Amino acid sequence: MSEVIDFEEEILENEEAKKGSLNHSLAAGRITGLLFNDDRFTVMPALSLDASQIDLKRFKLKAKDELVPDVCVYTKPPPAPDKEVEDDILRVSQMPDLAIEVLSPSQSVSGEEDQSTFCTRH
């Protein structure tokens, strides 16, 4: 029983860390809106990226299998679910052409710098 409680507490702590401030949300929304109006791009906010095939340790990232940037931008056809098999894709393996992470006061800058290094190399 204590394992379940520990797991639930860890999930709640992670969810608390992901909550953005008013300014964070406003900045991410404005960036998304600006890019959305350009037909060259497909813009996807808060998209779960499957990083399970990538060694994230070399980028000093704490994430294990998943990255969720505030805004993902694709210049080529974006990922699409196989209509015969699935309605949605929970984790997208196709990395975006551009990933944007908006910093908020509750986030550490060093961790975000490591994530930006990862995103620029893929």
N, C-alpha and C positions, 0 to 999 in steps of 0.2 A: 504493500500500500504506500509506503514512503517513496518508492520509486516513481509512482504515478504523480504524487504530490510534487516531488522535485521537478519532474518533467513539465508539469503544468506551470509551476512557478517560473521555470526557465522560459517557457513560451510567453508568459505574461511580461517578463522583463524584456524580452526581445521585441515584443509588440510596443511596449512603452518607448523603447529606444527609436522605433521607426516613426513615431508620431511627429509630424512636422509642425512648426510654429506657423503663425499667420503669415509672416513675411516669407518663410520657406514655401508655403503653399502658393502664395501670390506670385512669387518669382517663377516657380515651376509651371504654374498655369499660364503665365504670360509668355514664357519661352515656348511652351507647347503651342499656344495660339499663334504665335508668330511663324513658327515652322509649319504648322498645319495649313496655313494659307498659301504655302508654296507647293504647287503641283509636282515638283520634282521629288518631294519627300513623302514617305509614309511615317507618321509620327505615332509612337505608342508610349504613353506614360506608364510608369511602374510595371514594366514587363519583366516577368521572371525569366532569367536567362540560365540555361543549363550549362554549368561550368564543370560538370563531373568528369569530363575528359581532359581537363586542363589542370596542371599542377599549380594551384593558387599560392602555395607556400613561397614560390620563387618571387611572387609579387608582394609578399608580406601581408596577404589578406587573411582575415579571420574566417571568412566564409568557406564552406566546405564544398558544396555542390551547386550553389545558386547565388546569382547576383541580381539585384533589383535596382537599376539606376532610376532616377526620377523621370528621365525622358530618354527613349531610344528612337533613333532616326535611321530609316532604311532608304537608300537611294535606288536599290534594285528591288524586284518583287519581294515583298515581305513574306515571312513564313505563313503558311495556310494549312489548316487541318485537312486531313484526308476525309472528304465528305462521306465516304462509304463506311469508314471505321470510327471516326470521332467527330464530336461537335466543337471541340476546343482543344487547345494545346496548353497544358499547365506549365511546362517549362520549355522554352524555345531554345533549340540548339544553334540556330543561325544567329551569329553575333551581329549586332547592328553596326552600321557604318560610323555612327556617332552615338556615344552614350554621354548623357549629361547628368551630373550629380550636383544638386544645389546644396550648399553647406548651410546648416542652421547652427545656432549657438550651442545646441546640445551635442553636436558631432565634433569628434576630434579631427583636426586638420591632417595629422600624419596618416591616419587610416584612409582618409579620402585621397590623399596624394598617392598612396599605394594602389588604390582602386583605379585612379586615373592612369597610372602607369600601365596597369593591366589592360585597360580599355584602349589605350593608344597603340598597344602592340598587337592587338587582334582585330 
